[in-house]
Amino acid sequence: MKFIETPLRDAYIIELEPLSDERGFFARSWCQKEMLDKGLNTDMVQCNVSYNKLAGTLRGMHYQDSPHEEIKLVRCTNGSIYDVIIDLRPDSPTFKKWFGVQLSRQNLKMLYIPKLFAHGFLTLEDDTEVFYQMSEFYYPECAKGIRWNDTLFNIEWPEDVCTISDKDQTYQDFVI
């Protein structure tokens, strides 16, 4: 696994390093030792799958607030997404900055998302599946969100948004 720093402090792109032959490939997608060597959290307690029928589906921008902040490790297992994170940590030098990366079944990239980062994605293909590892259980009372097109962040989504839930559509702009 190859760890690549993003412009946002403590967030990483992790590239799988496949061993390929005529059958396909084998790659490690999780290694506690390598994560610990990088100083990253390894206490994942839950895995989630998000299946999205149509390209142009937006999910986000979600985060879980205190006392149940969560770390996410996100990988696209089918199709492709434009994955976006926003640093919401007031004491961080990258506070209120965003970063986006394409994750796909083909590029074998994952995104490690620290606590107090908002997260969302836009599907770029039909039949897209996203796999999450989570460091915290879901607590509805701590679940928060930010409007996906908040002008404070000016996220540059690469495609038009065609499908979004009512809940995600009605999130408010970010307030400090």
C-alpha positions as CSV (number, residue, x, y, z in Angstrom):
1,M,0.0,0.0,0.0
2,K,1.3,3.4,-1.0
3,F,0.4,6.4,1.2
4,I,0.1,9.8,-0.5
5,E,-0.4,13.0,1.5
6,T,-3.3,15.2,0.3
7,P,-3.3,19.0,0.6
8,L,-5.5,18.6,3.7
9,R,-3.6,17.7,6.9
10,D,-4.0,14.1,8.1
11,A,-5.9,12.9,5.0
12,Y,-4.3,10.4,2.7
13,I,-4.9,8.8,-0.6
14,I,-3.9,5.1,-0.3
15,E,-3.0,3.3,-3.5
16,L,-3.2,-0.4,-3.6
17,E,-0.2,-2.2,-5.1
18,P,-1.5,-5.1,-7.1
19,L,0.4,-8.2,-7.9
20,S,-0.9,-9.1,-11.4
21,D,-0.8,-12.1,-13.6
22,E,-2.9,-13.7,-16.3
23,R,-5.7,-14.4,-13.7
24,G,-6.0,-10.8,-12.6
25,F,-4.4,-9.3,-9.5
26,F,-4.1,-9.6,-5.8
27,A,-3.7,-6.5,-3.5
28,R,-3.8,-5.8,0.1
29,S,-6.5,-3.2,1.0
30,W,-6.0,-3.2,4.7
31,C,-2.9,-3.7,6.9
32,Q,-3.0,-2.7,10.5
33,K,0.8,-2.6,10.7
34,E,1.2,-0.2,7.8
35,M,-1.6,2.0,9.1
36,L,0.0,2.1,12.5
37,D,3.4,2.8,11.0
38,K,1.9,5.9,9.4
39,G,0.3,7.0,12.7
40,L,-3.2,6.3,11.4
41,N,-6.2,4.9,13.3
42,T,-6.8,1.2,13.0
43,D,-9.8,0.8,15.2
44,M,-12.5,0.3,12.6
45,V,-15.8,-1.0,14.0
46,Q,-18.2,-1.0,11.1
47,C,-18.2,-1.4,7.3
48,N,-20.8,0.1,5.0
49,V,-21.7,-0.3,1.3
50,S,-23.4,2.4,-0.8
51,Y,-24.9,1.3,-4.1
52,N,-25.8,4.0,-6.5
53,K,-27.9,3.1,-9.6
54,L,-27.2,6.2,-11.7
55,A,-24.3,8.5,-12.6
56,G,-24.8,12.0,-11.3
57,T,-25.9,10.7,-7.8
58,L,-24.6,12.9,-5.0
59,R,-24.3,11.8,-1.4
60,G,-23.0,14.4,1.1
61,M,-21.6,16.4,2.7
62,H,-21.8,14.2,5.9
63,Y,-19.9,14.1,9.1
64,Q,-20.5,12.8,12.7
65,D,-20.1,15.3,15.5
66,S,-18.8,15.0,19.1
67,P,-18.7,12.8,21.0
68,H,-18.8,10.3,18.2
69,E,-16.5,11.8,15.5
70,E,-15.6,9.2,12.9
71,I,-12.7,8.3,10.7
72,K,-13.5,6.8,7.3
73,L,-11.6,4.7,4.8
74,V,-13.4,4.9,1.5
75,R,-12.9,2.8,-1.6
76,C,-14.9,2.5,-4.8
77,T,-15.4,-1.2,-5.6
78,N,-17.4,-0.8,-8.8
79,G,-17.8,2.2,-11.1
80,S,-16.2,5.5,-10.2
81,I,-16.8,8.5,-8.0
82,Y,-15.5,12.0,-7.4
83,D,-14.8,11.9,-3.6
84,V,-14.7,15.1,-1.7
85,I,-13.6,16.0,1.8
86,I,-13.7,19.3,3.8
87,D,-11.6,19.9,6.9
88,L,-13.9,21.2,9.6
89,R,-11.4,21.2,12.4
90,P,-11.1,24.9,13.7
91,D,-7.5,24.4,14.9
92,S,-6.3,22.9,11.6
93,P,-4.2,24.9,9.2
94,T,-6.4,23.5,6.4
95,F,-9.7,24.5,8.2
96,K,-12.5,25.1,5.6
97,K,-10.4,23.7,2.7
98,W,-11.7,21.0,0.4
99,F,-10.0,18.3,-1.6
100,G,-11.4,16.0,-4.3
101,V,-10.1,12.8,-5.9
102,Q,-11.5,10.3,-8.3
103,L,-11.8,6.8,-6.9
104,S,-12.7,3.9,-9.1
105,R,-12.6,0.1,-9.4
106,Q,-9.8,0.6,-12.0
107,N,-7.5,3.0,-10.2
108,L,-7.4,1.1,-6.9
109,K,-7.2,4.2,-4.8
110,M,-8.7,4.7,-1.3
111,L,-9.2,7.9,0.7
112,Y,-8.4,8.0,4.5
113,I,-10.6,10.7,6.0
114,P,-9.8,12.0,9.5
115,K,-12.3,12.9,12.3
116,L,-14.3,16.1,11.7
117,F,-14.0,16.1,8.0
118,A,-17.2,16.4,5.9
119,H,-17.4,13.7,3.2
120,G,-19.4,13.3,0.1
121,F,-19.2,12.0,-3.4
122,L,-20.7,12.2,-6.9
123,T,-21.0,9.1,-9.0
124,L,-19.4,9.3,-12.4
125,E,-20.9,6.0,-13.7
126,D,-24.1,4.0,-13.4
127,D,-24.0,1.0,-11.0
128,T,-21.4,2.5,-8.7
129,E,-20.6,0.9,-5.3
130,V,-18.6,2.5,-2.5
131,F,-17.2,0.6,0.5
132,Y,-16.5,2.4,3.8
133,Q,-14.7,1.3,6.9
134,M,-15.7,3.3,9.9
135,S,-14.0,4.0,13.2
136,E,-17.3,4.8,15.0
137,F,-20.8,3.4,15.1
138,Y,-23.6,5.5,13.6
139,Y,-25.3,7.8,16.1
140,P,-28.2,9.7,14.4
141,E,-28.1,12.4,17.1
142,C,-24.5,13.2,16.0
143,A,-25.1,13.0,12.3
144,K,-24.6,16.3,10.6
145,G,-24.3,17.7,7.1
146,I,-23.3,20.7,5.0
147,R,-24.9,21.8,1.8
148,W,-23.1,20.2,-1.2
149,N,-23.0,23.5,-3.1
150,D,-22.2,25.8,-0.2
151,T,-20.5,28.9,-1.7
152,L,-18.0,29.1,1.2
153,F,-16.3,26.1,-0.2
154,N,-17.1,26.4,-4.0
155,I,-16.5,22.7,-4.6
156,E,-15.8,22.0,-8.3
157,W,-17.9,19.0,-9.0
158,P,-16.8,17.5,-12.4
159,E,-20.3,16.6,-13.6
160,D,-23.9,17.8,-13.0
161,V,-25.8,16.5,-10.0
162,C,-28.9,14.6,-11.2
163,T,-30.0,12.7,-8.1
164,I,-29.7,13.8,-4.5
165,S,-31.8,12.9,-1.4
166,D,-34.2,15.4,0.1
167,K,-32.1,15.3,3.3
168,D,-28.8,16.1,1.6
169,Q,-30.5,18.8,-0.5
170,T,-31.8,20.6,2.6
171,Y,-28.6,20.8,4.6
172,Q,-27.7,24.4,5.5
173,D,-24.5,26.3,4.7
174,F,-21.6,25.8,7.0
175,V,-21.6,28.0,10.1
176,I,-18.6,28.3,12.4
